[in-house]
Amino acid sequence: MFYTYVAKQEKKKRYYIGHTCNLEMQLKKYNDTDKISCRQKPAVYIVHYEAFSSENEAQKREREIKNSKAKFCEALSLAGM
């Protein structure tokens, strides 16, 4: 199973869009405080994800979301995410 996800940085309006085969591991990477660059960053959490049977489908959806990032993230914000 592959996932396309939208993650949001806590207390900021910064979104990360990507695809992965392991959502938990990806979230752990974002929140890894052992990395110097991440120590001062607020926590990141998944606000939306979609599951696909192939990596190609997940990549395609990632590109679609990235191409309409402003509209997609605005919709998430209006939904309270």
C-alpha positions in Angstrom: 0.0 0.0 0.0 1.2 3.5 -0.9 0.0 6.8 0.5 -0.1 10.4 -0.6 -0.2 12.6 2.4 -0.5 16.3 3.5 1.3 17.0 6.7 1.1 20.3 8.6 3.6 22.0 10.9 2.0 22.7 14.3 1.4 26.5 15.0 2.5 27.4 11.5 0.8 27.4 8.1 3.4 25.2 6.5 2.3 22.1 4.6 4.3 19.2 3.4 3.0 17.1 0.5 4.5 13.8 -0.5 4.1 10.0 -0.9 5.4 7.1 1.1 4.8 3.4 1.7 4.9 4.0 5.5 3.1 6.9 7.0 4.3 6.3 10.6 8.0 6.3 9.5 7.5 9.4 7.4 5.9 11.2 10.3 8.7 10.1 12.6 11.3 11.5 10.1 9.5 14.9 10.2 9.5 14.9 14.0 13.0 13.5 14.6 14.5 15.9 17.1 17.9 14.3 16.8 18.5 16.3 13.6 19.9 19.7 14.3 17.7 21.4 11.7 14.6 20.0 13.3 15.2 20.9 17.0 13.5 24.2 16.8 10.7 23.1 14.5 7.2 22.7 15.9 5.7 19.2 15.6 4.4 18.0 12.3 1.2 15.9 12.0 -0.8 14.3 9.1 -3.9 16.3 8.2 -4.9 14.3 5.1 -3.9 11.1 3.4 -5.1 8.8 0.6 -4.2 5.2 0.0 -3.2 3.6 -3.3 -2.3 0.2 -4.5 0.7 1.3 -6.6 3.4 3.9 -6.1 2.7 5.4 -9.6 -0.9 6.2 -8.5 0.4 7.8 -5.3 3.0 9.9 -7.2 0.3 11.0 -9.7 -2.0 12.2 -6.9 1.0 13.9 -5.2 1.6 15.9 -8.4 -2.1 16.8 -8.6 -2.1 18.1 -5.1 1.2 20.0 -5.5 -0.1 21.6 -8.8 -3.2 22.9 -6.9 -1.4 23.3 -3.5 -2.8 26.7 -2.7 -6.4 25.7 -3.3 -6.0 22.3 -1.5 -4.3 23.8 1.6 -6.9 26.6 1.7 -9.6 24.0 1.7 -7.9 22.2 4.6 -7.6 25.4 6.5 -11.2 26.2 6.0 -12.0 22.7 7.3 -10.0 23.5 10.5 -7.0 21.3 9.7 
